[in-house]
Amino acid sequence: MADRISLLGVRAHGHHGVLAREKRDGQEFVVDVVLHLDLAPAGATDDLARTINYAEVGADVVARIEGPSLDLIESLAERIAEDALARADVQTVEVTVHKPQAPVGVAFGDVAVTIERRRSVPVVIALGANLGDPERRLDAAIDDLVGDLDEVRRAPFVTTDPVGGPDQPRYTNTVLLATTALRPTVLIARLHAVEARHGRVREVRWGARSLDLDLIQYGDPATGTDVVSDDPHLTLPHPRAHERGFVLAPWARIDPQAVLRVGGSVVAVNELLADVDTCDLRDGEAGLC
């Protein structure tokens, strides 16, 4: 991510340090914050709501410096980074905490700690294809997504009959569990770009597809941190995932504790799978029903 907002030299008086006099008298701390995010929407629209209000970021930093005493500036940097990543558009943050009056015992110019932290949101992505060599195409699509995803786990391939649409070959499907620093809208755009790279066209509803990538879930419904949206361009969780065996079956195999939000309830994927017909699913030559 090349775009960034830098807020440098934020100064405030705090009481962080191990020594009793540091906690009693305090000293000046200086903080630099570099936020990595996509600034294209703000640049295209000239809309403040599409970017980060760095006055608010500065206020957060000052509140942390002036807040409860910590022994280590490493801890102060962590809390500042947590505040920054709580802002929806921030993907990565670099925080440097300077302690220019630190009791080092020798002549020095500065003491500073720098950390970098990346947003890590759990996501579930379903992949399918039924044209050409589906398994090879799915493997290639997963390779294309490596730069956007971390901690990737992939379910075994399954095959299934098409749902709706014209006559066409069976689908090969899998599910990815991963984490990402990308916002959901950006991640969906990346998924569409990978589809297009592999020849996907959207002409026939439920027609044969060289590649189909669906964002099933963004965040963790078990902790209430999942994104729920009915925007036509960002529908989350996927509105039909709870009834699709070719999503639920591979998902449950790599995460038996998985849950999915269905309406107002959070339901175990294995429980949903028990109510879905999986007799057309194949794992190699073996059926799953």
Contacts in CASP RR format, 6 or more apart in sequence:
PFRMAT RR
TARGET T0000
AUTHOR 0000-0000-0000
METHOD contacts of the structure
MODEL  1
MADRISLLGVRAHGHHGVLAREKRDGQEFVVDVVLHLDLAPAGATDDLAR
TINYAEVGADVVARIEGPSLDLIESLAERIAEDALARADVQTVEVTVHKP
QAPVGVAFGDVAVTIERRRSVPVVIALGANLGDPERRLDAAIDDLVGDLD
EVRRAPFVTTDPVGGPDQPRYTNTVLLATTALRPTVLIARLHAVEARHGR
VREVRWGARSLDLDLIQYGDPATGTDVVSDDPHLTLPHPRAHERGFVLAP
WARIDPQAVLRVGGSVVAVNELLADVDTCDLRDGEAGLC
1 36 0 8 1.000
1 37 0 8 1.000
1 38 0 8 1.000
1 91 0 8 1.000
1 92 0 8 1.000
3 36 0 8 1.000
3 37 0 8 1.000
3 38 0 8 1.000
3 39 0 8 1.000
3 40 0 8 1.000
4 34 0 8 1.000
4 35 0 8 1.000
4 36 0 8 1.000
4 37 0 8 1.000
5 34 0 8 1.000
5 35 0 8 1.000
5 37 0 8 1.000
5 39 0 8 1.000
5 51 0 8 1.000
5 52 0 8 1.000
5 54 0 8 1.000
5 57 0 8 1.000
6 32 0 8 1.000
6 33 0 8 1.000
6 34 0 8 1.000
6 35 0 8 1.000
7 32 0 8 1.000
7 33 0 8 1.000
7 34 0 8 1.000
7 35 0 8 1.000
7 54 0 8 1.000
7 57 0 8 1.000
7 58 0 8 1.000
7 61 0 8 1.000
8 32 0 8 1.000
8 33 0 8 1.000
9 30 0 8 1.000
9 31 0 8 1.000
9 32 0 8 1.000
9 98 0 8 1.000
10 30 0 8 1.000
10 31 0 8 1.000
10 32 0 8 1.000
10 33 0 8 1.000
10 58 0 8 1.000
10 61 0 8 1.000
10 62 0 8 1.000
10 65 0 8 1.000
11 28 0 8 1.000
11 29 0 8 1.000
11 30 0 8 1.000
11 31 0 8 1.000
12 28 0 8 1.000
12 29 0 8 1.000
12 61 0 8 1.000
12 62 0 8 1.000
12 65 0 8 1.000
12 66 0 8 1.000
13 26 0 8 1.000
13 27 0 8 1.000
13 28 0 8 1.000
13 29 0 8 1.000
13 65 0 8 1.000
13 66 0 8 1.000
14 26 0 8 1.000
14 27 0 8 1.000
14 28 0 8 1.000
14 29 0 8 1.000
14 65 0 8 1.000
14 66 0 8 1.000
14 67 0 8 1.000
14 69 0 8 1.000
15 22 0 8 1.000
15 23 0 8 1.000
15 24 0 8 1.000
15 25 0 8 1.000
15 26 0 8 1.000
15 69 0 8 1.000
16 22 0 8 1.000
16 26 0 8 1.000
16 29 0 8 1.000
16 65 0 8 1.000
16 69 0 8 1.000
16 70 0 8 1.000
16 71 0 8 1.000
16 72 0 8 1.000
16 73 0 8 1.000
16 75 0 8 1.000
16 76 0 8 1.000
16 99 0 8 1.000
17 23 0 8 1.000
17 69 0 8 1.000
17 70 0 8 1.000
17 71 0 8 1.000
17 72 0 8 1.000
17 73 0 8 1.000
18 71 0 8 1.000
18 72 0 8 1.000
19 103 0 8 1.000
22 103 0 8 1.000
23 69 0 8 1.000
27 99 0 8 1.000
27 101 0 8 1.000
27 102 0 8 1.000
28 100 0 8 1.000
28 101 0 8 1.000
29 65 0 8 1.000
29 73 0 8 1.000
29 76 0 8 1.000
29 97 0 8 1.000
29 98 0 8 1.000
29 99 0 8 1.000
30 97 0 8 1.000
30 98 0 8 1.000
30 100 0 8 1.000
31 61 0 8 1.000
31 65 0 8 1.000
31 80 0 8 1.000
31 95 0 8 1.000
31 96 0 8 1.000
31 97 0 8 1.000
31 98 0 8 1.000
32 94 0 8 1.000
32 95 0 8 1.000
32 96 0 8 1.000
32 98 0 8 1.000
33 57 0 8 1.000
33 58 0 8 1.000
33 61 0 8 1.000
33 80 0 8 1.000
33 84 0 8 1.000
33 93 0 8 1.000
33 94 0 8 1.000
33 95 0 8 1.000
34 93 0 8 1.000
34 94 0 8 1.000
34 95 0 8 1.000
35 52 0 8 1.000
35 57 0 8 1.000
35 84 0 8 1.000
35 87 0 8 1.000
35 90 0 8 1.000
35 92 0 8 1.000
35 93 0 8 1.000
36 90 0 8 1.000
36 91 0 8 1.000
36 92 0 8 1.000
36 93 0 8 1.000
36 94 0 8 1.000
37 51 0 8 1.000
37 52 0 8 1.000
37 89 0 8 1.000
37 90 0 8 1.000
37 91 0 8 1.000
38 89 0 8 1.000
38 91 0 8 1.000
38 183 0 8 1.000
38 186 0 8 1.000
39 51 0 8 1.000
41 47 0 8 1.000
41 50 0 8 1.000
41 51 0 8 1.000
42 48 0 8 1.000
42 50 0 8 1.000
42 51 0 8 1.000
43 50 0 8 1.000
43 51 0 8 1.000
51 89 0 8 1.000
52 87 0 8 1.000
52 89 0 8 1.000
52 90 0 8 1.000
57 83 0 8 1.000
57 84 0 8 1.000
57 87 0 8 1.000
60 80 0 8 1.000
60 83 0 8 1.000
60 84 0 8 1.000
61 80 0 8 1.000
61 83 0 8 1.000
64 76 0 8 1.000
64 79 0 8 1.000
64 80 0 8 1.000
64 83 0 8 1.000
65 76 0 8 1.000
70 76 0 8 1.000
70 79 0 8 1.000
73 97 0 8 1.000
73 99 0 8 1.000
73 111 0 8 1.000
73 113 0 8 1.000
74 113 0 8 1.000
74 115 0 8 1.000
76 97 0 8 1.000
77 95 0 8 1.000
77 96 0 8 1.000
77 97 0 8 1.000
77 113 0 8 1.000
77 114 0 8 1.000
77 115 0 8 1.000
78 115 0 8 1.000
78 117 0 8 1.000
80 95 0 8 1.000
80 97 0 8 1.000
81 93 0 8 1.000
81 95 0 8 1.000
81 115 0 8 1.000
81 117 0 8 1.000
82 117 0 8 1.000
84 90 0 8 1.000
84 93 0 8 1.000
84 95 0 8 1.000
85 93 0 8 1.000
85 117 0 8 1.000
85 119 0 8 1.000
88 183 0 8 1.000
89 183 0 8 1.000
90 119 0 8 1.000
91 118 0 8 1.000
91 119 0 8 1.000
91 181 0 8 1.000
91 182 0 8 1.000
91 183 0 8 1.000
92 116 0 8 1.000
92 117 0 8 1.000
92 118 0 8 1.000
92 119 0 8 1.000
92 181 0 8 1.000
93 116 0 8 1.000
93 117 0 8 1.000
94 114 0 8 1.000
94 115 0 8 1.000
94 116 0 8 1.000
95 114 0 8 1.000
95 115 0 8 1.000
95 116 0 8 1.000
95 117 0 8 1.000
96 112 0 8 1.000
96 113 0 8 1.000
96 114 0 8 1.000
97 112 0 8 1.000
97 113 0 8 1.000
98 110 0 8 1.000
98 111 0 8 1.000
98 112 0 8 1.000
99 110 0 8 1.000
99 111 0 8 1.000
99 112 0 8 1.000
100 109 0 8 1.000
100 110 0 8 1.000
100 111 0 8 1.000
102 108 0 8 1.000
102 111 0 8 1.000
104 111 0 8 1.000
118 150 0 8 1.000
118 181 0 8 1.000
119 180 0 8 1.000
119 181 0 8 1.000
120 150 0 8 1.000
120 151 0 8 1.000
120 179 0 8 1.000
120 180 0 8 1.000
120 181 0 8 1.000
121 179 0 8 1.000
121 180 0 8 1.000
121 181 0 8 1.000
121 218 0 8 1.000
121 219 0 8 1.000
121 225 0 8 1.000
122 177 0 8 1.000
122 178 0 8 1.000
122 179 0 8 1.000
122 217 0 8 1.000
122 219 0 8 1.000
122 220 0 8 1.000
123 149 0 8 1.000
123 176 0 8 1.000
123 177 0 8 1.000
123 178 0 8 1.000
123 179 0 8 1.000
123 180 0 8 1.000
123 187 0 8 1.000
123 215 0 8 1.000
123 217 0 8 1.000
123 218 0 8 1.000
123 219 0 8 1.000
124 175 0 8 1.000
124 176 0 8 1.000
124 177 0 8 1.000
124 215 0 8 1.000
124 216 0 8 1.000
124 217 0 8 1.000
124 251 0 8 1.000
124 258 0 8 1.000
125 145 0 8 1.000
125 175 0 8 1.000
125 176 0 8 1.000
125 178 0 8 1.000
125 191 0 8 1.000
125 213 0 8 1.000
125 214 0 8 1.000
125 215 0 8 1.000
125 216 0 8 1.000
126 173 0 8 1.000
126 174 0 8 1.000
126 175 0 8 1.000
126 176 0 8 1.000
126 212 0 8 1.000
126 213 0 8 1.000
126 214 0 8 1.000
126 216 0 8 1.000
126 238 0 8 1.000
126 241 0 8 1.000
126 244 0 8 1.000
126 246 0 8 1.000
126 247 0 8 1.000
126 251 0 8 1.000
127 138 0 8 1.000
127 141 0 8 1.000
127 142 0 8 1.000
127 173 0 8 1.000
127 174 0 8 1.000
127 175 0 8 1.000
127 176 0 8 1.000
127 211 0 8 1.000
127 212 0 8 1.000
127 213 0 8 1.000
127 214 0 8 1.000
128 134 0 8 1.000
128 138 0 8 1.000
128 171 0 8 1.000
128 172 0 8 1.000
128 173 0 8 1.000
128 174 0 8 1.000
128 209 0 8 1.000
128 211 0 8 1.000
128 212 0 8 1.000
128 213 0 8 1.000
129 137 0 8 1.000
129 138 0 8 1.000
129 171 0 8 1.000
129 172 0 8 1.000
129 209 0 8 1.000
129 210 0 8 1.000
129 211 0 8 1.000
129 212 0 8 1.000
130 162 0 8 1.000
130 168 0 8 1.000
130 169 0 8 1.000
130 170 0 8 1.000
130 171 0 8 1.000
130 172 0 8 1.000
130 208 0 8 1.000
130 209 0 8 1.000
131 137 0 8 1.000
131 169 0 8 1.000
131 208 0 8 1.000
131 209 0 8 1.000
131 210 0 8 1.000
132 210 0 8 1.000
134 171 0 8 1.000
134 172 0 8 1.000
135 157 0 8 1.000
135 172 0 8 1.000
137 198 0 8 1.000
137 210 0 8 1.000
137 211 0 8 1.000
138 157 0 8 1.000
138 172 0 8 1.000
138 174 0 8 1.000
138 211 0 8 1.000
140 198 0 8 1.000
141 194 0 8 1.000
141 195 0 8 1.000
141 198 0 8 1.000
141 211 0 8 1.000
141 213 0 8 1.000
142 152 0 8 1.000
142 154 0 8 1.000
142 176 0 8 1.000
144 194 0 8 1.000
144 197 0 8 1.000
145 152 0 8 1.000
145 176 0 8 1.000
145 190 0 8 1.000
145 191 0 8 1.000
145 194 0 8 1.000
146 152 0 8 1.000
148 180 0 8 1.000
148 182 0 8 1.000
148 187 0 8 1.000
148 190 0 8 1.000
149 176 0 8 1.000
149 178 0 8 1.000
149 179 0 8 1.000
149 180 0 8 1.000
150 178 0 8 1.000
150 179 0 8 1.000
150 180 0 8 1.000
150 181 0 8 1.000
151 177 0 8 1.000
151 178 0 8 1.000
151 179 0 8 1.000
152 176 0 8 1.000
152 177 0 8 1.000
152 178 0 8 1.000
153 176 0 8 1.000
153 177 0 8 1.000
153 178 0 8 1.000
153 254 0 8 1.000
153 255 0 8 1.000
154 174 0 8 1.000
154 175 0 8 1.000
154 176 0 8 1.000
154 177 0 8 1.000
154 254 0 8 1.000
155 174 0 8 1.000
155 175 0 8 1.000
155 176 0 8 1.000
155 177 0 8 1.000
155 250 0 8 1.000
155 251 0 8 1.000
155 253 0 8 1.000
155 254 0 8 1.000
156 174 0 8 1.000
156 250 0 8 1.000
156 253 0 8 1.000
156 283 0 8 1.000
157 172 0 8 1.000
157 173 0 8 1.000
157 174 0 8 1.000
157 250 0 8 1.000
157 283 0 8 1.000
157 284 0 8 1.000
158 172 0 8 1.000
158 173 0 8 1.000
158 174 0 8 1.000
158 246 0 8 1.000
158 249 0 8 1.000
158 250 0 8 1.000
158 281 0 8 1.000
158 282 0 8 1.000
158 283 0 8 1.000
158 284 0 8 1.000
158 288 0 8 1.000
159 170 0 8 1.000
159 171 0 8 1.000
159 172 0 8 1.000
159 173 0 8 1.000
159 281 0 8 1.000
159 282 0 8 1.000
159 284 0 8 1.000
160 170 0 8 1.000
160 171 0 8 1.000
160 173 0 8 1.000
160 245 0 8 1.000
160 246 0 8 1.000
160 280 0 8 1.000
160 281 0 8 1.000
160 282 0 8 1.000
161 170 0 8 1.000
161 171 0 8 1.000
161 280 0 8 1.000
162 168 0 8 1.000
162 169 0 8 1.000
162 170 0 8 1.000
162 171 0 8 1.000
162 206 0 8 1.000
162 207 0 8 1.000
162 208 0 8 1.000
163 206 0 8 1.000
163 244 0 8 1.000
164 206 0 8 1.000
165 204 0 8 1.000
165 205 0 8 1.000
165 206 0 8 1.000
165 207 0 8 1.000
166 204 0 8 1.000
166 207 0 8 1.000
166 208 0 8 1.000
168 207 0 8 1.000
168 208 0 8 1.000
169 208 0 8 1.000
170 282 0 8 1.000
171 246 0 8 1.000
173 246 0 8 1.000
173 247 0 8 1.000
173 250 0 8 1.000
174 250 0 8 1.000
175 216 0 8 1.000
175 247 0 8 1.000
175 250 0 8 1.000
175 251 0 8 1.000
175 254 0 8 1.000
177 251 0 8 1.000
177 254 0 8 1.000
177 255 0 8 1.000
180 187 0 8 1.000
182 190 0 8 1.000
184 215 0 8 1.000
184 218 0 8 1.000
184 227 0 8 1.000
184 229 0 8 1.000
184 234 0 8 1.000
184 236 0 8 1.000
185 233 0 8 1.000
185 234 0 8 1.000
187 215 0 8 1.000
187 218 0 8 1.000
188 215 0 8 1.000
188 233 0 8 1.000
188 234 0 8 1.000
191 213 0 8 1.000
191 214 0 8 1.000
191 215 0 8 1.000
192 213 0 8 1.000
194 211 0 8 1.000
194 213 0 8 1.000
195 210 0 8 1.000
195 211 0 8 1.000
195 212 0 8 1.000
195 213 0 8 1.000
198 210 0 8 1.000
198 211 0 8 1.000
199 210 0 8 1.000
199 211 0 8 1.000
200 209 0 8 1.000
200 210 0 8 1.000
200 211 0 8 1.000
200 212 0 8 1.000
214 238 0 8 1.000
214 241 0 8 1.000
214 247 0 8 1.000
215 236 0 8 1.000
215 238 0 8 1.000
216 237 0 8 1.000
216 238 0 8 1.000
216 241 0 8 1.000
216 247 0 8 1.000
216 251 0 8 1.000
216 260 0 8 1.000
217 226 0 8 1.000
217 236 0 8 1.000
217 237 0 8 1.000
217 238 0 8 1.000
217 241 0 8 1.000
217 260 0 8 1.000
217 261 0 8 1.000
218 226 0 8 1.000
218 227 0 8 1.000
218 236 0 8 1.000
218 237 0 8 1.000
219 225 0 8 1.000
219 226 0 8 1.000
219 227 0 8 1.000
220 226 0 8 1.000
221 237 0 8 1.000
221 259 0 8 1.000
221 260 0 8 1.000
221 261 0 8 1.000
221 266 0 8 1.000
222 259 0 8 1.000
222 266 0 8 1.000
224 266 0 8 1.000
226 236 0 8 1.000
226 237 0 8 1.000
226 261 0 8 1.000
227 234 0 8 1.000
227 236 0 8 1.000
228 236 0 8 1.000
228 237 0 8 1.000
228 261 0 8 1.000
229 235 0 8 1.000
229 236 0 8 1.000
237 260 0 8 1.000
237 261 0 8 1.000
237 262 0 8 1.000
238 247 0 8 1.000
241 247 0 8 1.000
241 248 0 8 1.000
241 260 0 8 1.000
242 248 0 8 1.000
242 260 0 8 1.000
242 262 0 8 1.000
242 267 0 8 1.000
242 272 0 8 1.000
243 272 0 8 1.000
243 276 0 8 1.000
244 276 0 8 1.000
245 273 0 8 1.000
245 276 0 8 1.000
245 277 0 8 1.000
245 278 0 8 1.000
245 281 0 8 1.000
246 281 0 8 1.000
248 269 0 8 1.000
248 272 0 8 1.000
248 273 0 8 1.000
248 276 0 8 1.000
249 273 0 8 1.000
249 278 0 8 1.000
249 281 0 8 1.000
249 288 0 8 1.000
251 258 0 8 1.000
251 269 0 8 1.000
252 258 0 8 1.000
252 269 0 8 1.000
252 270 0 8 1.000
252 273 0 8 1.000
255 269 0 8 1.000
256 270 0 8 1.000
257 268 0 8 1.000
258 268 0 8 1.000
258 269 0 8 1.000
258 270 0 8 1.000
259 266 0 8 1.000
259 267 0 8 1.000
259 268 0 8 1.000
259 269 0 8 1.000
260 266 0 8 1.000
260 267 0 8 1.000
260 269 0 8 1.000
260 272 0 8 1.000
261 267 0 8 1.000
262 272 0 8 1.000
277 289 0 8 1.000
278 288 0 8 1.000
278 289 0 8 1.000
279 287 0 8 1.000
279 288 0 8 1.000
279 289 0 8 1.000
280 289 0 8 1.000
281 287 0 8 1.000
281 288 0 8 1.000
281 289 0 8 1.000
282 288 0 8 1.000
END
